[in-house]
Amino acid sequence: MIARGLRSPRLLESAGGLALVLALWQLSVPLVGLSEYFYPSPLRVARAFAELIEKGILPVYVADSLARYAGSVAVGTLLGVVLGVAVGLSRLVSRLLAPFINFLYAIVEAAWIPLFVVWWGYGIKVIVVLLVYIVFFPMFYNTMVGVRTVPQVYVDAVRALGARRWQVIADVIVPAALPNIITGVRVGAGFAFRGLIFAEMLAAKTGVGYLIYEGVSTQHTARTIVGMICMGLMWLVIDNAYLKPFERATIERWGVVVTAGEKG
């Protein structure tokens, strides 16, 4: 009940702030005096939103973007964790690969797009490979670092009790590396979402990124703003429905994060 009471004023404040921004935006339209192409009003954006919904374009574009994002993040996360653990278990391999991994991690993902287009042409494959690449390196690097920083005394204690190698990995090393893994998830997921929008602008014929680009190229600026709004809403849903619950279910369990209730 208390939590609901706290959320209600915050929700009202957010709604009030949004209403104020929209009102100021609408009032500024006649003052600015520009055409709808340069400065569309909130009402025009709302009409564009309704048109895209009515024609079935927006639901398809949003679904395509989310499918590409979810699949790519899942593959990149799995590869990054598995290879990060495997490499992190060997000090020699970690030292040998660390400079190369840092080198690849430093290359901006957009730099790969022209090369990917040469290899595979424009299409879904370029987007998926790019997003997997974006997610993989934060996941791999953070997992590797997390595995390397697990105190050896924990490993020795479990081995002394007769645990096998896979049990040591599953019961000690991976749980101890979870804070680093969660950091990799957050970084990779955030970068991948931005990479998704950018890649869809260049290599897709559907998706929210393509909607943003198409709106400008066809002089329907209101559609571009609809795409930007959808981009923000999609990230809010991803962050609140996936990332934050995942973080609470893992890091807080191991005592790394102190909640507000525990502080009080």
NORVENRA-V420179 format. One record per residue. N is the residue number from 0. RES is the residue in one small letter. PHI is phi as a letter, one per 20 degrees, with the letter a starting at -180 (none if undefined). OMEGA is omega in whole degrees, -180 to 180 (* if undefined). D_LAST is the distance of its C-alpha to the last C-alpha in Angstrom with 1 decimal. Layout:
n:N res:RES phi:PHI omega:OMEGA d_last:D_LAST
n:N res:RES phi:PHI omega:OMEGA d_last:D_LAST
This chain:
n:0 res:m phi:none omega:179 d_last:17.6
n:1 res:i phi:f omega:-179 d_last:14.3
n:2 res:a phi:f omega:178 d_last:14.3
n:3 res:r phi:f omega:179 d_last:17.9
n:4 res:g phi:f omega:179 d_last:17.5
n:5 res:l phi:f omega:-177 d_last:15.3
n:6 res:r phi:f omega:-176 d_last:17.8
n:7 res:s phi:f omega:177 d_last:20.8
n:8 res:p phi:f omega:178 d_last:20.4
n:9 res:r phi:f omega:179 d_last:19.7
n:10 res:l phi:f omega:178 d_last:22.8
n:11 res:l phi:f omega:178 d_last:24.8
n:12 res:e phi:f omega:179 d_last:23.9
n:13 res:s phi:f omega:179 d_last:25.0
n:14 res:a phi:f omega:178 d_last:28.1
n:15 res:g phi:f omega:178 d_last:28.9
n:16 res:g phi:f omega:179 d_last:28.6
n:17 res:l phi:f omega:179 d_last:30.9
n:18 res:a phi:f omega:179 d_last:33.3
n:19 res:l phi:f omega:180 d_last:33.6
n:20 res:v phi:f omega:-180 d_last:34.3
n:21 res:l phi:f omega:180 d_last:36.9
n:22 res:a phi:f omega:178 d_last:38.5
n:23 res:l phi:f omega:177 d_last:38.9
n:24 res:w phi:f omega:-179 d_last:40.2
n:25 res:q phi:f omega:-180 d_last:42.8
n:26 res:l phi:f omega:-178 d_last:43.8
n:27 res:s phi:f omega:-176 d_last:44.3
n:28 res:v phi:g omega:179 d_last:46.8
n:29 res:p phi:f omega:179 d_last:49.8
n:30 res:l phi:f omega:179 d_last:48.9
n:31 res:v phi:f omega:175 d_last:48.9
n:32 res:g phi:m omega:179 d_last:52.1
n:33 res:l phi:e omega:178 d_last:52.0
n:34 res:s phi:f omega:-179 d_last:53.1
n:35 res:e phi:f omega:178 d_last:50.9
n:36 res:y phi:f omega:-178 d_last:51.5
n:37 res:f phi:e omega:-173 d_last:49.8
n:38 res:y phi:b omega:-179 d_last:47.2
n:39 res:p phi:f omega:180 d_last:46.8
n:40 res:s phi:e omega:175 d_last:45.2
n:41 res:p phi:g omega:179 d_last:42.2
n:42 res:l phi:f omega:178 d_last:44.8
n:43 res:r phi:f omega:178 d_last:46.9
n:44 res:v phi:f omega:178 d_last:44.0
n:45 res:a phi:f omega:177 d_last:43.2
n:46 res:r phi:f omega:178 d_last:46.9
n:47 res:a phi:f omega:177 d_last:46.9
n:48 res:f phi:f omega:-180 d_last:43.8
n:49 res:a phi:f omega:179 d_last:45.7
n:50 res:e phi:f omega:-179 d_last:48.9
n:51 res:l phi:f omega:176 d_last:47.2
n:52 res:i phi:f omega:-177 d_last:45.7
n:53 res:e phi:f omega:-180 d_last:49.0
n:54 res:k phi:e omega:180 d_last:50.9
n:55 res:g phi:m omega:-178 d_last:48.5
n:56 res:i phi:f omega:-175 d_last:48.0
n:57 res:l phi:f omega:178 d_last:44.3
n:58 res:p phi:g omega:180 d_last:43.2
n:59 res:v phi:f omega:-179 d_last:45.4
n:60 res:y phi:f omega:180 d_last:44.2
n:61 res:v phi:f omega:179 d_last:40.5
n:62 res:a phi:f omega:179 d_last:41.3
n:63 res:d phi:f omega:180 d_last:43.3
n:64 res:s phi:f omega:-179 d_last:40.7
n:65 res:l phi:f omega:179 d_last:38.0
n:66 res:a phi:f omega:178 d_last:40.4
n:67 res:r phi:f omega:-178 d_last:41.3
n:68 res:y phi:f omega:-176 d_last:37.8
n:69 res:a phi:f omega:-179 d_last:36.5
n:70 res:g phi:f omega:-178 d_last:39.5
n:71 res:s phi:f omega:179 d_last:39.5
n:72 res:v phi:f omega:179 d_last:35.8
n:73 res:a phi:f omega:-179 d_last:36.3
n:74 res:v phi:f omega:-179 d_last:39.4
n:75 res:g phi:f omega:178 d_last:38.0
n:76 res:t phi:f omega:-180 d_last:34.8
n:77 res:l phi:f omega:180 d_last:36.9
n:78 res:l phi:f omega:-178 d_last:39.5
n:79 res:g phi:f omega:-179 d_last:36.9
n:80 res:v phi:f omega:-177 d_last:35.0
n:81 res:v phi:f omega:-179 d_last:38.2
n:82 res:l phi:f omega:177 d_last:40.0
n:83 res:g phi:f omega:177 d_last:37.0
n:84 res:v phi:f omega:-178 d_last:36.6
n:85 res:a phi:f omega:-180 d_last:40.4
n:86 res:v phi:f omega:-178 d_last:40.8
n:87 res:g phi:f omega:179 d_last:37.8
n:88 res:l phi:f omega:180 d_last:39.3
n:89 res:s phi:d omega:179 d_last:42.2
n:90 res:r phi:f omega:-178 d_last:41.8
n:91 res:l phi:f omega:-180 d_last:45.3
n:92 res:v phi:f omega:179 d_last:44.8
n:93 res:s phi:f omega:-180 d_last:41.5
n:94 res:r phi:f omega:-179 d_last:43.2
n:95 res:l phi:f omega:-174 d_last:46.2
n:96 res:l phi:e omega:-175 d_last:44.3
n:97 res:a phi:g omega:179 d_last:41.5
n:98 res:p phi:f omega:-180 d_last:43.7
n:99 res:f phi:f omega:179 d_last:45.2
n:100 res:i phi:f omega:178 d_last:41.8
n:101 res:n phi:f omega:178 d_last:40.5
n:102 res:f phi:f omega:-180 d_last:43.8
n:103 res:l phi:f omega:-179 d_last:43.5
n:104 res:y phi:f omega:-178 d_last:39.9
n:105 res:a phi:f omega:180 d_last:40.9
n:106 res:i phi:f omega:-180 d_last:43.5
n:107 res:v phi:f omega:-175 d_last:42.2
n:108 res:e phi:g omega:-180 d_last:42.6
n:109 res:a phi:f omega:-180 d_last:44.8
n:110 res:a phi:f omega:-179 d_last:47.3
n:111 res:w phi:e omega:-173 d_last:48.0
n:112 res:i phi:g omega:179 d_last:48.8
n:113 res:p phi:g omega:180 d_last:52.4
n:114 res:l phi:f omega:178 d_last:53.1
n:115 res:f phi:f omega:179 d_last:51.6
n:116 res:v phi:f omega:177 d_last:53.7
n:117 res:v phi:f omega:-177 d_last:56.8
n:118 res:w phi:f omega:-170 d_last:56.1
n:119 res:w phi:c omega:-177 d_last:55.1
n:120 res:g phi:m omega:179 d_last:55.9
n:121 res:y phi:f omega:178 d_last:53.7
n:122 res:g phi:q omega:-175 d_last:51.7
n:123 res:i phi:f omega:-176 d_last:48.8
n:124 res:k phi:g omega:179 d_last:49.5
n:125 res:v phi:f omega:-179 d_last:48.7
n:126 res:i phi:f omega:-177 d_last:45.4
n:127 res:v phi:f omega:-180 d_last:44.3
n:128 res:v phi:f omega:180 d_last:45.4
n:129 res:l phi:f omega:-179 d_last:43.7
n:130 res:l phi:f omega:176 d_last:40.3
n:131 res:v phi:f omega:177 d_last:40.6
n:132 res:y phi:f omega:-178 d_last:41.4
n:133 res:i phi:f omega:-177 d_last:38.4
n:134 res:v phi:f omega:-171 d_last:36.0
n:135 res:f phi:g omega:-171 d_last:37.7
n:136 res:f phi:f omega:172 d_last:37.4
n:137 res:p phi:f omega:179 d_last:33.7
n:138 res:m phi:f omega:-179 d_last:33.3
n:139 res:f phi:f omega:-175 d_last:36.0
n:140 res:y phi:f omega:-179 d_last:35.0
n:141 res:n phi:f omega:177 d_last:31.3
n:142 res:t phi:f omega:179 d_last:32.2
n:143 res:m phi:g omega:179 d_last:34.8
n:144 res:v phi:f omega:179 d_last:32.6
n:145 res:g phi:f omega:179 d_last:30.0
n:146 res:v phi:f omega:-178 d_last:32.7
n:147 res:r phi:f omega:-176 d_last:34.2
n:148 res:t phi:e omega:176 d_last:31.0
n:149 res:v phi:f omega:180 d_last:30.5
n:150 res:p phi:g omega:-178 d_last:31.0
n:151 res:q phi:f omega:-179 d_last:34.5
n:152 res:v phi:f omega:177 d_last:33.6
n:153 res:y phi:f omega:180 d_last:31.7
n:154 res:v phi:f omega:-179 d_last:34.9
n:155 res:d phi:f omega:-179 d_last:37.1
n:156 res:a phi:f omega:-180 d_last:35.3
n:157 res:v phi:f omega:178 d_last:35.5
n:158 res:r phi:f omega:180 d_last:39.1
n:159 res:a phi:f omega:178 d_last:39.9
n:160 res:l phi:e omega:176 d_last:38.9
n:161 res:g phi:n omega:-180 d_last:41.5
n:162 res:a phi:f omega:176 d_last:39.5
n:163 res:r phi:e omega:-174 d_last:41.6
n:164 res:r phi:f omega:-178 d_last:41.1
n:165 res:w phi:f omega:176 d_last:39.7
n:166 res:q phi:f omega:177 d_last:37.3
n:167 res:v phi:f omega:180 d_last:36.0
n:168 res:i phi:f omega:-175 d_last:35.5
n:169 res:a phi:f omega:-172 d_last:33.8
n:170 res:d phi:e omega:-176 d_last:31.7
n:171 res:v phi:c omega:-170 d_last:30.8
n:172 res:i phi:f omega:-179 d_last:31.7
n:173 res:v phi:f omega:177 d_last:30.5
n:174 res:p phi:g omega:180 d_last:27.1
n:175 res:a phi:f omega:-180 d_last:26.6
n:176 res:a phi:e omega:-175 d_last:27.8
n:177 res:l phi:g omega:178 d_last:25.5
n:178 res:p phi:g omega:178 d_last:23.2
n:179 res:n phi:f omega:180 d_last:26.5
n:180 res:i phi:f omega:179 d_last:27.9
n:181 res:i phi:f omega:175 d_last:25.0
n:182 res:t phi:g omega:177 d_last:25.5
n:183 res:g phi:f omega:179 d_last:29.2
n:184 res:v phi:f omega:-178 d_last:28.5
n:185 res:r phi:f omega:-180 d_last:26.6
n:186 res:v phi:f omega:-178 d_last:29.2
n:187 res:g phi:f omega:-179 d_last:32.1
n:188 res:a phi:f omega:179 d_last:31.1
n:189 res:g phi:f omega:179 d_last:30.5
n:190 res:f phi:f omega:-178 d_last:33.8
n:191 res:a phi:f omega:-180 d_last:35.7
n:192 res:f phi:f omega:177 d_last:34.8
n:193 res:r phi:f omega:177 d_last:36.2
n:194 res:g phi:f omega:178 d_last:39.1
n:195 res:l phi:g omega:-178 d_last:39.8
n:196 res:i phi:f omega:-179 d_last:40.3
n:197 res:f phi:f omega:-179 d_last:42.5
n:198 res:a phi:f omega:179 d_last:44.5
n:199 res:e phi:f omega:176 d_last:45.2
n:200 res:m phi:f omega:-173 d_last:46.6
n:201 res:l phi:d omega:-167 d_last:49.1
n:202 res:a phi:c omega:-178 d_last:49.9
n:203 res:a phi:c omega:175 d_last:49.2
n:204 res:k phi:d omega:174 d_last:50.9
n:205 res:t phi:b omega:177 d_last:47.9
n:206 res:g phi:o omega:-178 d_last:44.2
n:207 res:v phi:f omega:177 d_last:41.9
n:208 res:g phi:f omega:177 d_last:42.9
n:209 res:y phi:f omega:178 d_last:46.5
n:210 res:l phi:f omega:179 d_last:45.9
n:211 res:i phi:f omega:-180 d_last:44.5
n:212 res:y phi:f omega:-178 d_last:47.6
n:213 res:e phi:f omega:-179 d_last:50.0
n:214 res:g phi:f omega:179 d_last:49.0
n:215 res:v phi:f omega:-176 d_last:49.9
n:216 res:s phi:f omega:179 d_last:53.1
n:217 res:t phi:d omega:178 d_last:54.4
n:218 res:q phi:m omega:172 d_last:53.4
n:219 res:h phi:d omega:-174 d_last:50.9
n:220 res:t phi:f omega:179 d_last:48.0
n:221 res:a phi:f omega:178 d_last:46.2
n:222 res:r phi:f omega:176 d_last:46.0
n:223 res:t phi:f omega:179 d_last:44.5
n:224 res:i phi:f omega:175 d_last:41.7
n:225 res:v phi:g omega:178 d_last:41.3
n:226 res:g phi:f omega:179 d_last:40.9
n:227 res:m phi:f omega:178 d_last:38.3
n:228 res:i phi:f omega:178 d_last:36.3
n:229 res:c phi:f omega:178 d_last:36.6
n:230 res:m phi:g omega:179 d_last:35.5
n:231 res:g phi:f omega:-180 d_last:32.2
n:232 res:l phi:f omega:178 d_last:31.7
n:233 res:m phi:f omega:-180 d_last:32.6
n:234 res:w phi:f omega:177 d_last:30.0
n:235 res:l phi:f omega:179 d_last:27.2
n:236 res:v phi:f omega:180 d_last:28.3
n:237 res:i phi:f omega:-176 d_last:28.6
n:238 res:d phi:f omega:-175 d_last:25.2
n:239 res:n phi:e omega:-177 d_last:23.3
n:240 res:a phi:e omega:-176 d_last:25.6
n:241 res:y phi:c omega:-172 d_last:26.3
n:242 res:l phi:f omega:-178 d_last:24.4
n:243 res:k phi:f omega:175 d_last:20.8
n:244 res:p phi:f omega:178 d_last:21.3
n:245 res:f phi:f omega:179 d_last:23.3
n:246 res:e phi:f omega:179 d_last:20.7
n:247 res:r phi:f omega:-177 d_last:18.0
n:248 res:a phi:f omega:-177 d_last:20.6
n:249 res:t phi:d omega:-173 d_last:21.6
n:250 res:i phi:f omega:-179 d_last:19.3
n:251 res:e phi:f omega:180 d_last:16.1
n:252 res:r phi:f omega:-177 d_last:18.4
n:253 res:w phi:e omega:172 d_last:19.4
n:254 res:g phi:m omega:-179 d_last:16.0
n:255 res:v phi:e omega:-180 d_last:16.7
n:256 res:v phi:d omega:177 d_last:14.0
n:257 res:v phi:e omega:-178 d_last:10.3
n:258 res:t phi:f omega:-179 d_last:8.9
n:259 res:a phi:f omega:-180 d_last:6.4
n:260 res:g phi:f omega:180 d_last:5.2
n:261 res:e phi:f omega:179 d_last:5.4
n:262 res:k phi:f omega:-178 d_last:3.8
n:263 res:g phi:f omega:* d_last:0.0
